[in-house]
């Protein structure tokens, strides 16, 4: 069994009607770091909480998705 975390942050930002620059301002980082976050495969719990708060989102599955692959 292998777990893969799929990052849906870019999609979540778009669905909230925000640009990466607007999202960056909400979490206090620059836009280039948001671009990097959108490519990451994992987040710390603290960063995930910041992301959810900035998106005004309570459903973590809208930001990340864990996929189980059975071998």
mmCIF file of the N, C-alpha and C atoms, coordinates in Angstrom:
data_MODEL
# 
_entry.id   MODEL 
# 
loop_
_atom_site.group_PDB 
_atom_site.id 
_atom_site.type_symbol 
_atom_site.label_atom_id 
_atom_site.label_alt_id 
_atom_site.label_comp_id 
_atom_site.label_asym_id 
_atom_site.label_entity_id 
_atom_site.label_seq_id 
_atom_site.pdbx_PDB_ins_code 
_atom_site.Cartn_x 
_atom_site.Cartn_y 
_atom_site.Cartn_z 
_atom_site.occupancy 
_atom_site.B_iso_or_equiv 
_atom_site.pdbx_formal_charge 
_atom_site.auth_seq_id 
_atom_site.auth_comp_id 
_atom_site.auth_asym_id 
_atom_site.auth_atom_id 
_atom_site.pdbx_PDB_model_num 
ATOM 1   N N  . UNK A 1 1  ? 0.846   -1.185 0.000  1.00 0.00 ? 1  UNK A N  1 
ATOM 2   C CA . UNK A 1 1  ? 0.000   0.000  0.000  1.00 0.00 ? 1  UNK A CA 1 
ATOM 3   C C  . UNK A 1 1  ? 0.888   1.244  0.000  1.00 0.00 ? 1  UNK A C  1 
ATOM 4   N N  . UNK A 1 2  ? 0.531   2.187  -0.839 1.00 0.00 ? 2  UNK A N  1 
ATOM 5   C CA . UNK A 1 2  ? 1.254   3.437  -0.933 1.00 0.00 ? 2  UNK A CA 1 
ATOM 6   C C  . UNK A 1 2  ? 0.240   4.570  -0.898 1.00 0.00 ? 2  UNK A C  1 
ATOM 7   N N  . UNK A 1 3  ? 0.541   5.620  -0.143 1.00 0.00 ? 3  UNK A N  1 
ATOM 8   C CA . UNK A 1 3  ? -0.339  6.782  -0.074 1.00 0.00 ? 3  UNK A CA 1 
ATOM 9   C C  . UNK A 1 3  ? 0.290   7.928  -0.848 1.00 0.00 ? 3  UNK A C  1 
ATOM 10  N N  . UNK A 1 4  ? -0.494  8.565  -1.669 1.00 0.00 ? 4  UNK A N  1 
ATOM 11  C CA . UNK A 1 4  ? -0.023  9.703  -2.436 1.00 0.00 ? 4  UNK A CA 1 
ATOM 12  C C  . UNK A 1 4  ? -0.925  10.885 -2.113 1.00 0.00 ? 4  UNK A C  1 
ATOM 13  N N  . UNK A 1 5  ? -0.325  12.020 -1.815 1.00 0.00 ? 5  UNK A N  1 
ATOM 14  C CA . UNK A 1 5  ? -1.088  13.230 -1.541 1.00 0.00 ? 5  UNK A CA 1 
ATOM 15  C C  . UNK A 1 5  ? -1.119  14.064 -2.816 1.00 0.00 ? 5  UNK A C  1 
ATOM 16  N N  . UNK A 1 6  ? -2.310  14.334 -3.288 1.00 0.00 ? 6  UNK A N  1 
ATOM 17  C CA . UNK A 1 6  ? -2.486  15.160 -4.470 1.00 0.00 ? 6  UNK A CA 1 
ATOM 18  C C  . UNK A 1 6  ? -2.860  16.566 -4.011 1.00 0.00 ? 6  UNK A C  1 
ATOM 19  N N  . UNK A 1 7  ? -2.177  17.555 -4.524 1.00 0.00 ? 7  UNK A N  1 
ATOM 20  C CA . UNK A 1 7  ? -2.396  18.932 -4.128 1.00 0.00 ? 7  UNK A CA 1 
ATOM 21  C C  . UNK A 1 7  ? -3.411  19.581 -5.066 1.00 0.00 ? 7  UNK A C  1 
ATOM 22  N N  . UNK A 1 8  ? -4.516  20.048 -4.526 1.00 0.00 ? 8  UNK A N  1 
ATOM 23  C CA . UNK A 1 8  ? -5.543  20.739 -5.301 1.00 0.00 ? 8  UNK A CA 1 
ATOM 24  C C  . UNK A 1 8  ? -5.614  22.220 -4.942 1.00 0.00 ? 8  UNK A C  1 
ATOM 25  N N  . UNK A 1 9  ? -4.526  22.771 -4.411 1.00 0.00 ? 9  UNK A N  1 
ATOM 26  C CA . UNK A 1 9  ? -4.551  24.149 -3.927 1.00 0.00 ? 9  UNK A CA 1 
ATOM 27  C C  . UNK A 1 9  ? -4.832  25.143 -5.046 1.00 0.00 ? 9  UNK A C  1 
ATOM 28  N N  . UNK A 1 10 ? -4.185  25.020 -6.183 1.00 0.00 ? 10 UNK A N  1 
ATOM 29  C CA . UNK A 1 10 ? -4.404  25.969 -7.281 1.00 0.00 ? 10 UNK A CA 1 
ATOM 30  C C  . UNK A 1 10 ? -5.877  25.984 -7.689 1.00 0.00 ? 10 UNK A C  1 
ATOM 31  N N  . UNK A 1 11 ? -6.463  24.807 -7.768 1.00 0.00 ? 11 UNK A N  1 
ATOM 32  C CA . UNK A 1 11 ? -7.879  24.694 -8.121 1.00 0.00 ? 11 UNK A CA 1 
ATOM 33  C C  . UNK A 1 11 ? -8.751  25.345 -7.049 1.00 0.00 ? 11 UNK A C  1 
ATOM 34  N N  . UNK A 1 12 ? -8.428  25.106 -5.780 1.00 0.00 ? 12 UNK A N  1 
ATOM 35  C CA . UNK A 1 12 ? -9.202  25.678 -4.675 1.00 0.00 ? 12 UNK A CA 1 
ATOM 36  C C  . UNK A 1 12 ? -9.137  27.206 -4.701 1.00 0.00 ? 12 UNK A C  1 
ATOM 37  N N  . UNK A 1 13 ? -7.968  27.748 -4.993 1.00 0.00 ? 13 UNK A N  1 
ATOM 38  C CA . UNK A 1 13 ? -7.809  29.208 -5.073 1.00 0.00 ? 13 UNK A CA 1 
ATOM 39  C C  . UNK A 1 13 ? -8.691  29.761 -6.199 1.00 0.00 ? 13 UNK A C  1 
ATOM 40  N N  . UNK A 1 14 ? -8.630  29.133 -7.358 1.00 0.00 ? 14 UNK A N  1 
ATOM 41  C CA . UNK A 1 14 ? -9.458  29.579 -8.495 1.00 0.00 ? 14 UNK A CA 1 
ATOM 42  C C  . UNK A 1 14 ? -10.942 29.493 -8.173 1.00 0.00 ? 14 UNK A C  1 
ATOM 43  N N  . UNK A 1 15 ? -11.353 28.387 -7.538 1.00 0.00 ? 15 UNK A N  1 
ATOM 44  C CA . UNK A 1 15 ? -12.774 28.212 -7.213 1.00 0.00 ? 15 UNK A CA 1 
ATOM 45  C C  . UNK A 1 15 ? -13.283 29.250 -6.222 1.00 0.00 ? 15 UNK A C  1 
ATOM 46  N N  . UNK A 1 16 ? -12.390 29.803 -5.421 1.00 0.00 ? 16 UNK A N  1 
ATOM 47  C CA . UNK A 1 16 ? -12.776 30.865 -4.482 1.00 0.00 ? 16 UNK A CA 1 
ATOM 48  C C  . UNK A 1 16 ? -12.743 32.238 -5.152 1.00 0.00 ? 16 UNK A C  1 
ATOM 49  N N  . UNK A 1 17 ? -12.402 32.269 -6.459 1.00 0.00 ? 17 UNK A N  1 
ATOM 50  C CA . UNK A 1 17 ? -12.391 33.526 -7.198 1.00 0.00 ? 17 UNK A CA 1 
ATOM 51  C C  . UNK A 1 17 ? -11.209 34.425 -6.887 1.00 0.00 ? 17 UNK A C  1 
ATOM 52  N N  . UNK A 1 18 ? -10.121 33.824 -6.400 1.00 0.00 ? 18 UNK A N  1 
ATOM 53  C CA . UNK A 1 18 ? -8.928  34.583 -6.045 1.00 0.00 ? 18 UNK A CA 1 
ATOM 54  C C  . UNK A 1 18 ? -7.805  34.309 -7.035 1.00 0.00 ? 18 UNK A C  1 
ATOM 55  N N  . UNK A 1 19 ? -6.912  35.282 -7.136 1.00 0.00 ? 19 UNK A N  1 
ATOM 56  C CA . UNK A 1 19 ? -5.666  35.059 -7.850 1.00 0.00 ? 19 UNK A CA 1 
ATOM 57  C C  . UNK A 1 19 ? -4.632  34.553 -6.845 1.00 0.00 ? 19 UNK A C  1 
ATOM 58  N N  . UNK A 1 20 ? -3.526  34.030 -7.354 1.00 0.00 ? 20 UNK A N  1 
ATOM 59  C CA . UNK A 1 20 ? -2.455  33.611 -6.443 1.00 0.00 ? 20 UNK A CA 1 
ATOM 60  C C  . UNK A 1 20 ? -1.937  34.800 -5.646 1.00 0.00 ? 20 UNK A C  1 
ATOM 61  N N  . UNK A 1 21 ? -1.884  35.969 -6.257 1.00 0.00 ? 21 UNK A N  1 
ATOM 62  C CA . UNK A 1 21 ? -1.407  37.166 -5.552 1.00 0.00 ? 21 UNK A CA 1 
ATOM 63  C C  . UNK A 1 21 ? -2.342  37.535 -4.398 1.00 0.00 ? 21 UNK A C  1 
ATOM 64  N N  . UNK A 1 22 ? -3.641  37.457 -4.624 1.00 0.00 ? 22 UNK A N  1 
ATOM 65  C CA . UNK A 1 22 ? -4.611  37.753 -3.562 1.00 0.00 ? 22 UNK A CA 1 
ATOM 66  C C  . UNK A 1 22 ? -4.504  36.737 -2.436 1.00 0.00 ? 22 UNK A C  1 
ATOM 67  N N  . UNK A 1 23 ? -4.360  35.472 -2.800 1.00 0.00 ? 23 UNK A N  1 
ATOM 68  C CA . UNK A 1 23 ? -4.215  34.421 -1.796 1.00 0.00 ? 23 UNK A CA 1 
ATOM 69  C C  . UNK A 1 23 ? -2.923  34.630 -1.001 1.00 0.00 ? 23 UNK A C  1 
ATOM 70  N N  . UNK A 1 24 ? -1.848  34.974 -1.699 1.00 0.00 ? 24 UNK A N  1 
ATOM 71  C CA . UNK A 1 24 ? -0.551  35.206 -1.049 1.00 0.00 ? 24 UNK A CA 1 
ATOM 72  C C  . UNK A 1 24 ? -0.674  36.295 0.013  1.00 0.00 ? 24 UNK A C  1 
ATOM 73  N N  . UNK A 1 25 ? -1.386  37.353 -0.312 1.00 0.00 ? 25 UNK A N  1 
ATOM 74  C CA . UNK A 1 25 ? -1.566  38.449 0.642  1.00 0.00 ? 25 UNK A CA 1 
ATOM 75  C C  . UNK A 1 25 ? -2.303  37.971 1.890  1.00 0.00 ? 25 UNK A C  1 
ATOM 76  N N  . UNK A 1 26 ? -3.297  37.104 1.704  1.00 0.00 ? 26 UNK A N  1 
ATOM 77  C CA . UNK A 1 26 ? -4.076  36.593 2.845  1.00 0.00 ? 26 UNK A CA 1 
ATOM 78  C C  . UNK A 1 26 ? -3.237  35.751 3.799  1.00 0.00 ? 26 UNK A C  1 
ATOM 79  N N  . UNK A 1 27 ? -2.265  34.992 3.267  1.00 0.00 ? 27 UNK A N  1 
ATOM 80  C CA . UNK A 1 27 ? -1.472  34.151 4.172  1.00 0.00 ? 27 UNK A CA 1 
ATOM 81  C C  . UNK A 1 27 ? -0.091  34.738 4.477  1.00 0.00 ? 27 UNK A C  1 
ATOM 82  N N  . UNK A 1 28 ? 0.191   35.913 3.935  1.00 0.00 ? 28 UNK A N  1 
ATOM 83  C CA . UNK A 1 28 ? 1.398   36.630 4.302  1.00 0.00 ? 28 UNK A CA 1 
ATOM 84  C C  . UNK A 1 28 ? 2.678   36.128 3.647  1.00 0.00 ? 28 UNK A C  1 
ATOM 85  N N  . UNK A 1 29 ? 2.560   35.635 2.411  1.00 0.00 ? 29 UNK A N  1 
ATOM 86  C CA . UNK A 1 29 ? 3.752   35.244 1.663  1.00 0.00 ? 29 UNK A CA 1 
ATOM 87  C C  . UNK A 1 29 ? 3.665   35.884 0.285  1.00 0.00 ? 29 UNK A C  1 
ATOM 88  N N  . UNK A 1 30 ? 4.732   35.776 -0.513 1.00 0.00 ? 30 UNK A N  1 
ATOM 89  C CA . UNK A 1 30 ? 4.640   36.354 -1.847 1.00 0.00 ? 30 UNK A CA 1 
ATOM 90  C C  . UNK A 1 30 ? 4.107   35.338 -2.856 1.00 0.00 ? 30 UNK A C  1 
ATOM 91  N N  . UNK A 1 31 ? 3.701   35.854 -4.002 1.00 0.00 ? 31 UNK A N  1 
ATOM 92  C CA . UNK A 1 31 ? 3.042   35.032 -5.012 1.00 0.00 ? 31 UNK A CA 1 
ATOM 93  C C  . UNK A 1 31 ? 3.909   33.880 -5.489 1.00 0.00 ? 31 UNK A C  1 
ATOM 94  N N  . UNK A 1 32 ? 5.212   34.087 -5.582 1.00 0.00 ? 32 UNK A N  1 
ATOM 95  C CA . UNK A 1 32 ? 6.093   33.003 -6.046 1.00 0.00 ? 32 UNK A CA 1 
ATOM 96  C C  . UNK A 1 32 ? 6.069   31.823 -5.070 1.00 0.00 ? 32 UNK A C  1 
ATOM 97  N N  . UNK A 1 33 ? 5.907   32.115 -3.793 1.00 0.00 ? 33 UNK A N  1 
ATOM 98  C CA . UNK A 1 33 ? 5.812   31.030 -2.807 1.00 0.00 ? 33 UNK A CA 1 
ATOM 99  C C  . UNK A 1 33 ? 4.468   30.311 -2.897 1.00 0.00 ? 33 UNK A C  1 
ATOM 100 N N  . UNK A 1 34 ? 3.409   31.023 -3.285 1.00 0.00 ? 34 UNK A N  1 
ATOM 101 C CA . UNK A 1 34 ? 2.122   30.366 -3.505 1.00 0.00 ? 34 UNK A CA 1 
ATOM 102 C C  . UNK A 1 34 ? 2.259   29.393 -4.667 1.00 0.00 ? 34 UNK A C  1 
ATOM 103 N N  . UNK A 1 35 ? 2.946   29.822 -5.710 1.00 0.00 ? 35 UNK A N  1 
ATOM 104 C CA . UNK A 1 35 ? 3.169   28.945 -6.859 1.00 0.00 ? 35 UNK A CA 1 
ATOM 105 C C  . UNK A 1 35 ? 3.887   27.667 -6.423 1.00 0.00 ? 35 UNK A C  1 
ATOM 106 N N  . UNK A 1 36 ? 4.859   27.802 -5.539 1.00 0.00 ? 36 UNK A N  1 
ATOM 107 C CA . UNK A 1 36 ? 5.579   26.632 -5.014 1.00 0.00 ? 36 UNK A CA 1 
ATOM 108 C C  . UNK A 1 36 ? 4.652   25.758 -4.166 1.00 0.00 ? 36 UNK A C  1 
ATOM 109 N N  . UNK A 1 37 ? 3.816   26.392 -3.337 1.00 0.00 ? 37 UNK A N  1 
ATOM 110 C CA . UNK A 1 37 ? 2.865   25.637 -2.518 1.00 0.00 ? 37 UNK A CA 1 
ATOM 111 C C  . UNK A 1 37 ? 1.932   24.799 -3.396 1.00 0.00 ? 37 UNK A C  1 
ATOM 112 N N  . UNK A 1 38 ? 1.555   25.366 -4.538 1.00 0.00 ? 38 UNK A N  1 
ATOM 113 C CA . UNK A 1 38 ? 0.633   24.675 -5.441 1.00 0.00 ? 38 UNK A CA 1 
ATOM 114 C C  . UNK A 1 38 ? 1.257   23.430 -6.057 1.00 0.00 ? 38 UNK A C  1 
ATOM 115 N N  . UNK A 1 39 ? 2.574   23.320 -5.986 1.00 0.00 ? 39 UNK A N  1 
ATOM 116 C CA . UNK A 1 39 ? 3.274   22.163 -6.557 1.00 0.00 ? 39 UNK A CA 1 
ATOM 117 C C  . UNK A 1 39 ? 3.725   21.163 -5.494 1.00 0.00 ? 39 UNK A C  1 
ATOM 118 N N  . UNK A 1 40 ? 3.632   21.552 -4.230 1.00 0.00 ? 40 UNK A N  1 
ATOM 119 C CA . UNK A 1 40 ? 4.072   20.680 -3.139 1.00 0.00 ? 40 UNK A CA 1 
ATOM 120 C C  . UNK A 1 40 ? 3.202   19.442 -3.035 1.00 0.00 ? 40 UNK A C  1 
ATOM 121 N N  . UNK A 1 41 ? 3.784   18.374 -2.527 1.00 0.00 ? 41 UNK A N  1 
ATOM 122 C CA . UNK A 1 41 ? 3.052   17.128 -2.317 1.00 0.00 ? 41 UNK A CA 1 
ATOM 123 C C  . UNK A 1 41 ? 2.584   16.973 -0.875 1.00 0.00 ? 41 UNK A C  1 
ATOM 124 N N  . UNK A 1 42 ? 3.047   17.848 0.016  1.00 0.00 ? 42 UNK A N  1 
ATOM 125 C CA . UNK A 1 42 ? 2.613   17.763 1.411  1.00 0.00 ? 42 UNK A CA 1 
ATOM 126 C C  . UNK A 1 42 ? 2.723   19.148 2.055  1.00 0.00 ? 42 UNK A C  1 
ATOM 127 N N  . UNK A 1 43 ? 2.004   19.299 3.151  1.00 0.00 ? 43 UNK A N  1 
ATOM 128 C CA . UNK A 1 43 ? 2.008   20.540 3.925  1.00 0.00 ? 43 UNK A CA 1 
ATOM 129 C C  . UNK A 1 43 ? 2.155   20.193 5.397  1.00 0.00 ? 43 UNK A C  1 
ATOM 130 N N  . UNK A 1 44 ? 2.712   21.116 6.174  1.00 0.00 ? 44 UNK A N  1 
ATOM 131 C CA . UNK A 1 44 ? 2.649   20.947 7.623  1.00 0.00 ? 44 UNK A CA 1 
ATOM 132 C C  . UNK A 1 44 ? 1.200   21.197 8.026  1.00 0.00 ? 44 UNK A C  1 
ATOM 133 N N  . UNK A 1 45 ? 0.817   20.716 9.187  1.00 0.00 ? 45 UNK A N  1 
ATOM 134 C CA . UNK A 1 45 ? -0.546  20.953 9.663  1.00 0.00 ? 45 UNK A CA 1 
ATOM 135 C C  . UNK A 1 45 ? -0.795  22.442 9.869  1.00 0.00 ? 45 UNK A C  1 
ATOM 136 N N  . UNK A 1 46 ? 0.219   23.157 10.336 1.00 0.00 ? 46 UNK A N  1 
ATOM 137 C CA . UNK A 1 46 ? 0.072   24.596 10.542 1.00 0.00 ? 46 UNK A CA 1 
ATOM 138 C C  . UNK A 1 46 ? -0.184  25.303 9.211  1.00 0.00 ? 46 UNK A C  1 
ATOM 139 N N  . UNK A 1 47 ? 0.588   24.952 8.175  1.00 0.00 ? 47 UNK A N  1 
ATOM 140 C CA . UNK A 1 47 ? 0.401   25.576 6.856  1.00 0.00 ? 47 UNK A CA 1 
ATOM 141 C C  . UNK A 1 47 ? -0.975  25.223 6.285  1.00 0.00 ? 47 UNK A C  1 
ATOM 142 N N  . UNK A 1 48 ? -1.380  23.971 6.465  1.00 0.00 ? 48 UNK A N  1 
ATOM 143 C CA . UNK A 1 48 ? -2.693  23.552 5.976  1.00 0.00 ? 48 UNK A CA 1 
ATOM 144 C C  . UNK A 1 48 ? -3.803  24.352 6.657  1.00 0.00 ? 48 UNK A C  1 
ATOM 145 N N  . UNK A 1 49 ? -3.670  24.582 7.953  1.00 0.00 ? 49 UNK A N  1 
ATOM 146 C CA . UNK A 1 49 ? -4.655  25.384 8.680  1.00 0.00 ? 49 UNK A CA 1 
ATOM 147 C C  . UNK A 1 49 ? -4.678  26.814 8.145  1.00 0.00 ? 49 UNK A C  1 
ATOM 148 N N  . UNK A 1 50 ? -3.510  27.399 7.887  1.00 0.00 ? 50 UNK A N  1 
ATOM 149 C CA . UNK A 1 50 ? -3.443  28.756 7.331  1.00 0.00 ? 50 UNK A CA 1 
ATOM 150 C C  . UNK A 1 50 ? -4.131  28.816 5.964  1.00 0.00 ? 50 UNK A C  1 
ATOM 151 N N  . UNK A 1 51 ? -3.890  27.798 5.145  1.00 0.00 ? 51 UNK A N  1 
ATOM 152 C CA . UNK A 1 51 ? -4.490  27.734 3.814  1.00 0.00 ? 51 UNK A CA 1 
ATOM 153 C C  . UNK A 1 51 ? -6.010  27.663 3.922  1.00 0.00 ? 51 UNK A C  1 
ATOM 154 N N  . UNK A 1 52 ? -6.499  26.773 4.784  1.00 0.00 ? 52 UNK A N  1 
ATOM 155 C CA . UNK A 1 52 ? -7.944  26.620 4.945  1.00 0.00 ? 52 UNK A CA 1 
ATOM 156 C C  . UNK A 1 52 ? -8.589  27.909 5.442  1.00 0.00 ? 52 UNK A C  1 
ATOM 157 N N  . UNK A 1 53 ? -7.941  28.578 6.378  1.00 0.00 ? 53 UNK A N  1 
ATOM 158 C CA . UNK A 1 53 ? -8.475  29.840 6.903  1.00 0.00 ? 53 UNK A CA 1 
ATOM 159 C C  . UNK A 1 53 ? -8.486  30.915 5.823  1.00 0.00 ? 53 UNK A C  1 
ATOM 160 N N  . UNK A 1 54 ? -7.421  31.007 5.028  1.00 0.00 ? 54 UNK A N  1 
ATOM 161 C CA . UNK A 1 54 ? -7.353  32.021 3.976  1.00 0.00 ? 54 UNK A CA 1 
ATOM 162 C C  . UNK A 1 54 ? -8.404  31.783 2.904  1.00 0.00 ? 54 UNK A C  1 
ATOM 163 N N  . UNK A 1 55 ? -8.730  30.512 2.671  1.00 0.00 ? 55 UNK A N  1 
ATOM 164 C CA . UNK A 1 55 ? -9.748  30.170 1.684  1.00 0.00 ? 55 UNK A CA 1 
ATOM 165 C C  . UNK A 1 55 ? -11.156 30.183 2.281  1.00 0.00 ? 55 UNK A C  1 
ATOM 166 N N  . UNK A 1 56 ? -11.232 30.395 3.594  1.00 0.00 ? 56 UNK A N  1 
ATOM 167 C CA . UNK A 1 56 ? -12.508 30.310 4.309  1.00 0.00 ? 56 UNK A CA 1 
ATOM 168 C C  . UNK A 1 56 ? -13.170 28.957 4.018  1.00 0.00 ? 56 UNK A C  1 
ATOM 169 N N  . UNK A 1 57 ? -12.369 27.911 4.177  1.00 0.00 ? 57 UNK A N  1 
ATOM 170 C CA . UNK A 1 57 ? -12.788 26.562 3.817  1.00 0.00 ? 57 UNK A CA 1 
ATOM 171 C C  . UNK A 1 57 ? -12.638 25.644 5.026  1.00 0.00 ? 57 UNK A C  1 
ATOM 172 N N  . UNK A 1 58 ? -13.603 24.774 5.236  1.00 0.00 ? 58 UNK A N  1 
ATOM 173 C CA . UNK A 1 58 ? -13.509 23.796 6.326  1.00 0.00 ? 58 UNK A CA 1 
ATOM 174 C C  . UNK A 1 58 ? -13.280 22.383 5.806  1.00 0.00 ? 58 UNK A C  1 
ATOM 175 N N  . UNK A 1 59 ? -13.455 22.187 4.507  1.00 0.00 ? 59 UNK A N  1 
ATOM 176 C CA . UNK A 1 59 ? -13.319 20.861 3.903  1.00 0.00 ? 59 UNK A CA 1 
ATOM 177 C C  . UNK A 1 59 ? -11.909 20.689 3.346  1.00 0.00 ? 59 UNK A C  1 
ATOM 178 N N  . UNK A 1 60 ? -11.066 19.981 4.076  1.00 0.00 ? 60 UNK A N  1 
ATOM 179 C CA . UNK A 1 60 ? -9.673  19.792 3.671  1.00 0.00 ? 60 UNK A CA 1 
ATOM 180 C C  . UNK A 1 60 ? -9.568  19.065 2.329  1.00 0.00 ? 60 UNK A C  1 
ATOM 181 N N  . UNK A 1 61 ? -10.561 18.284 1.978  1.00 0.00 ? 61 UNK A N  1 
ATOM 182 C CA . UNK A 1 61 ? -10.504 17.539 0.718  1.00 0.00 ? 61 UNK A CA 1 
ATOM 183 C C  . UNK A 1 61 ? -10.578 18.461 -0.496 1.00 0.00 ? 61 UNK A C  1 
ATOM 184 N N  . UNK A 1 62 ? -10.930 19.720 -0.289 1.00 0.00 ? 62 UNK A N  1 
ATOM 185 C CA . UNK A 1 62 ? -10.921 20.669 -1.403 1.00 0.00 ? 62 UNK A CA 1 
ATOM 186 C C  . UNK A 1 62 ? -9.521  21.192 -1.678 1.00 0.00 ? 62 UNK A C  1 
ATOM 187 N N  . UNK A 1 63 ? -8.597  20.958 -0.746 1.00 0.00 ? 63 UNK A N  1 
ATOM 188 C CA . UNK A 1 63 ? -7.226  21.445 -0.892 1.00 0.00 ? 63 UNK A CA 1 
ATOM 189 C C  . UNK A 1 63 ? -6.256  20.297 -1.171 1.00 0.00 ? 63 UNK A C  1 
ATOM 190 N N  . UNK A 1 64 ? -6.421  19.191 -0.447 1.00 0.00 ? 64 UNK A N  1 
ATOM 191 C CA . UNK A 1 64 ? -5.565  18.029 -0.689 1.00 0.00 ? 64 UNK A CA 1 
ATOM 192 C C  . UNK A 1 64 ? -6.425  16.774 -0.787 1.00 0.00 ? 64 UNK A C  1 
ATOM 193 N N  . UNK A 1 65 ? -5.877  15.809 -1.447 1.00 0.00 ? 65 UNK A N  1 
ATOM 194 C CA . UNK A 1 65 ? -6.573  14.532 -1.600 1.00 0.00 ? 65 UNK A CA 1 
ATOM 195 C C  . UNK A 1 65 ? -5.532  13.437 -1.404 1.00 0.00 ? 65 UNK A C  1 
ATOM 196 N N  . UNK A 1 66 ? -5.839  12.478 -0.569 1.00 0.00 ? 66 UNK A N  1 
ATOM 197 C CA . UNK A 1 66 ? -4.946  11.350 -0.325 1.00 0.00 ? 66 UNK A CA 1 
ATOM 198 C C  . UNK A 1 66 ? -5.462  10.157 -1.122 1.00 0.00 ? 66 UNK A C  1 
ATOM 199 N N  . UNK A 1 67 ? -4.573  9.601  -1.911 1.00 0.00 ? 67 UNK A N  1 
ATOM 200 C CA . UNK A 1 67 ? -4.924  8.483  -2.768 1.00 0.00 ? 67 UNK A CA 1 
ATOM 201 C C  . UNK A 1 67 ? -4.146  7.257  -2.298 1.00 0.00 ? 67 UNK A C  1 
ATOM 202 N N  . UNK A 1 68 ? -4.854  6.169  -2.089 1.00 0.00 ? 68 UNK A N  1 
ATOM 203 C CA . UNK A 1 68 ? -4.219  4.924  -1.671 1.00 0.00 ? 68 UNK A CA 1 
ATOM 204 C C  . UNK A 1 68 ? -4.052  4.027  -2.887 1.00 0.00 ? 68 UNK A C  1 
ATOM 205 N N  . UNK A 1 69 ? -2.818  3.587  -3.103 1.00 0.00 ? 69 UNK A N  1 
ATOM 206 C CA . UNK A 1 69 ? -2.535  2.678  -4.206 1.00 0.00 ? 69 UNK A CA 1 
ATOM 207 C C  . UNK A 1 69 ? -2.148  1.337  -3.616 1.00 0.00 ? 69 UNK A C  1 
ATOM 208 N N  . UNK A 1 70 ? -2.869  0.323  -3.962 1.00 0.00 ? 70 UNK A N  1 
ATOM 209 C CA . UNK A 1 70 ? -2.561  -1.019 -3.473 1.00 0.00 ? 70 UNK A CA 1 
ATOM 210 C C  . UNK A 1 70 ? -1.697  -1.731 -4.499 1.00 0.00 ? 70 UNK A C  1 
ATOM 211 N N  . UNK A 1 71 ? -0.628  -2.308 -4.012 1.00 0.00 ? 71 UNK A N  1 
ATOM 212 C CA . UNK A 1 71 ? 0.291   -3.025 -4.914 1.00 0.00 ? 71 UNK A CA 1 
ATOM 213 C C  . UNK A 1 71 ? 0.224   -4.493 -4.675 1.00 0.00 ? 71 UNK A C  1 
# 
